[in-house]
Amino acid sequence: MPDKPPVIAELVWSHDLEFGATSGSTAIVIDGNGVAGPSPVHTLAMALAGCMSSDIVDIVQKGRHQLTAFRVKVSGERAPTPPRRLVAVSLDFTIHTAAPEAAVERAIALSRDKYCSVWHSLRQDIAFSTSFQIHP
Protein backbone atom coordinates (compact mmCIF):
# COMPACT_ATOMS: atom_id res chain seq x y z
CA MET A 1 0.00 0.00 0.00
CA PRO A 2 1.52 3.37 -0.99
CA ASP A 3 2.34 5.87 1.71
CA LYS A 4 0.03 8.81 2.17
CA PRO A 5 1.55 12.07 0.99
CA PRO A 6 2.55 14.53 3.71
CA VAL A 7 -0.14 16.84 5.05
CA ILE A 8 0.58 20.30 3.75
CA ALA A 9 -1.46 23.37 4.58
CA GLU A 10 -0.76 27.07 4.51
CA LEU A 11 -2.33 29.83 6.55
CA VAL A 12 -2.04 33.44 5.49
CA TRP A 13 -2.98 36.17 7.96
CA SER A 14 -5.49 38.66 6.56
CA HIS A 15 -6.41 40.81 9.59
CA ASP A 16 -7.44 40.60 13.24
CA LEU A 17 -7.26 36.86 14.03
CA GLU A 18 -8.39 35.77 10.55
CA PHE A 19 -6.31 33.53 8.32
CA GLY A 20 -6.92 32.17 4.84
CA ALA A 21 -6.13 28.48 5.08
CA THR A 22 -5.40 26.36 2.02
CA SER A 23 -4.49 22.75 1.50
CA GLY A 24 -4.23 21.60 -2.07
CA SER A 25 -7.13 23.14 -3.95
CA THR A 26 -9.33 23.66 -0.89
CA ALA A 27 -9.60 26.85 1.12
CA ILE A 28 -11.31 28.02 4.31
CA VAL A 29 -11.07 30.95 6.68
CA ILE A 30 -9.90 30.15 10.21
CA ASP A 31 -10.78 32.88 12.70
CA GLY A 32 -9.37 32.94 16.22
CA ASN A 33 -12.56 34.80 17.21
CA GLY A 34 -14.82 32.24 15.48
CA VAL A 35 -16.70 34.94 13.51
CA ALA A 36 -15.53 34.89 9.87
CA GLY A 37 -14.85 31.16 10.03
CA PRO A 38 -14.36 28.40 12.54
CA SER A 39 -11.81 28.91 15.30
CA PRO A 40 -8.79 26.60 15.41
CA VAL A 41 -10.40 24.42 18.10
CA HIS A 42 -13.69 24.30 16.18
CA THR A 43 -11.69 23.29 13.11
CA LEU A 44 -10.10 20.49 15.13
CA ALA A 45 -13.52 19.30 16.30
CA MET A 46 -14.81 19.33 12.72
CA ALA A 47 -11.72 17.44 11.56
CA LEU A 48 -12.32 14.73 14.16
CA ALA A 49 -16.00 14.46 13.26
CA GLY A 50 -15.16 14.40 9.55
CA CYS A 51 -12.49 11.75 9.96
CA MET A 52 -14.69 9.40 11.95
CA SER A 53 -17.71 10.07 9.72
CA SER A 54 -15.74 9.20 6.59
CA ASP A 55 -14.54 5.98 8.20
CA ILE A 56 -17.99 4.99 9.44
CA VAL A 57 -19.73 5.65 6.11
CA ASP A 58 -17.01 3.71 4.26
CA ILE A 59 -17.12 0.74 6.66
CA VAL A 60 -20.93 0.52 6.71
CA GLN A 61 -21.13 0.73 2.91
CA LYS A 62 -18.36 -1.87 2.50
CA GLY A 63 -20.54 -4.10 4.70
CA ARG A 64 -23.13 -3.80 1.91
CA HIS A 65 -25.49 -1.65 3.97
CA GLN A 66 -27.12 1.31 2.30
CA LEU A 67 -27.17 4.72 3.97
CA THR A 68 -29.86 7.26 3.16
CA ALA A 69 -28.63 10.01 5.52
CA PHE A 70 -25.84 10.58 8.00
CA ARG A 71 -25.25 13.35 10.53
CA VAL A 72 -22.82 13.81 13.40
CA LYS A 73 -22.83 16.39 16.15
CA VAL A 74 -19.59 16.94 18.02
CA SER A 75 -19.37 18.52 21.44
CA GLY A 76 -16.14 19.33 23.17
CA GLU A 77 -15.41 20.44 26.71
CA ARG A 78 -12.42 22.73 27.12
CA ALA A 79 -10.15 23.31 30.08
CA PRO A 80 -11.06 26.52 31.94
CA THR A 81 -7.51 27.90 31.89
CA PRO A 82 -4.90 28.23 29.12
CA PRO A 83 -4.15 26.38 27.00
CA ARG A 84 -7.91 25.66 27.16
CA ARG A 85 -7.38 22.38 25.36
CA LEU A 86 -10.13 19.87 24.77
CA VAL A 87 -10.54 17.65 27.82
CA ALA A 88 -13.64 15.75 26.64
CA VAL A 89 -15.16 15.07 23.25
CA SER A 90 -18.51 13.49 22.47
CA LEU A 91 -19.74 12.49 19.02
CA ASP A 92 -23.42 11.78 18.43
CA PHE A 93 -24.12 10.01 15.14
CA THR A 94 -27.55 9.93 13.49
CA ILE A 95 -27.57 7.33 10.76
CA HIS A 96 -30.45 6.48 8.44
CA THR A 97 -29.85 2.86 7.42
CA ALA A 98 -31.29 -0.62 7.67
CA ALA A 99 -27.91 -1.85 8.93
CA PRO A 100 -28.05 -3.75 12.21
CA GLU A 101 -26.91 -1.98 15.37
CA ALA A 102 -23.89 -4.28 15.64
CA ALA A 103 -22.64 -3.18 12.21
CA VAL A 104 -22.80 0.50 13.19
CA GLU A 105 -21.15 -0.17 16.57
CA ARG A 106 -18.38 -2.09 14.78
CA ALA A 107 -17.83 0.74 12.29
CA ILE A 108 -17.56 3.31 15.10
CA ALA A 109 -15.17 1.08 17.06
CA LEU A 110 -12.97 0.43 14.01
CA SER A 111 -12.76 4.16 13.28
CA ARG A 112 -11.97 5.05 16.89
CA ASP A 113 -9.56 2.20 17.57
CA LYS A 114 -7.81 1.73 14.22
CA TYR A 115 -8.52 4.08 11.35
CA CYS A 116 -9.25 7.69 12.39
CA SER A 117 -5.94 9.47 11.93
CA VAL A 118 -7.23 12.67 13.52
CA TRP A 119 -8.23 10.90 16.74
CA HIS A 120 -4.93 9.05 16.90
CA SER A 121 -3.08 12.34 16.40
CA LEU A 122 -4.63 13.79 19.56
CA ARG A 123 -3.46 13.27 23.12
CA GLN A 124 -4.81 10.01 24.43
CA ASP A 125 -5.89 11.43 27.79
CA ILE A 126 -8.93 13.17 26.28
CA ALA A 127 -12.16 11.63 27.51
CA PHE A 128 -13.91 10.36 24.39
CA SER A 129 -17.41 9.08 23.82
CA THR A 130 -19.69 8.32 20.91
CA SER A 131 -23.40 7.75 20.53
CA PHE A 132 -25.66 7.09 17.60
CA GLN A 133 -29.23 6.80 16.45
CA ILE A 134 -30.36 4.68 13.53
CA HIS A 135 -33.40 5.72 11.51
CA PRO A 136 -34.50 3.15 8.94
NORGIKA-V103059 format. One record per backbone hydrogen bond with DSSP energy under -1.0 kcal/mol. NH is the residue of the N-H (numbers start at 1). CO is the residue of the C=O. If there is no record, write none. Layout:
nh:NH co:CO
nh:NH co:CO
This chain:
nh:10 co:22
nh:12 co:20
nh:14 co:18
nh:18 co:15
nh:19 co:30
nh:20 co:12
nh:21 co:28
nh:22 co:10
nh:23 co:26
nh:26 co:23
nh:28 co:21
nh:30 co:19
nh:31 co:38
nh:32 co:17
nh:34 co:31
nh:43 co:39
nh:44 co:40
nh:45 co:41
nh:46 co:42
nh:47 co:43
nh:48 co:44
nh:49 co:45
nh:50 co:46
nh:51 co:47
nh:52 co:48
nh:53 co:49
nh:54 co:50
nh:55 co:51
nh:56 co:52
nh:57 co:53
nh:58 co:54
nh:59 co:55
nh:60 co:56
nh:61 co:57
nh:62 co:58
nh:63 co:59
nh:64 co:61
nh:65 co:60
nh:68 co:96
nh:69 co:96
nh:71 co:94
nh:73 co:92
nh:75 co:90
nh:77 co:88
nh:79 co:85
nh:84 co:81
nh:87 co:77
nh:88 co:77
nh:89 co:127
nh:90 co:75
nh:91 co:129
nh:92 co:73
nh:93 co:131
nh:94 co:71
nh:95 co:133
nh:96 co:69
nh:104 co:100
nh:105 co:101
nh:106 co:102
nh:107 co:103
nh:108 co:104
nh:109 co:105
nh:110 co:106
nh:111 co:107
nh:112 co:108
nh:113 co:109
nh:114 co:110
nh:115 co:110
nh:116 co:111
nh:120 co:116
nh:122 co:119
nh:127 co:87
nh:129 co:89
nh:131 co:91
nh:133 co:93
nh:135 co:95
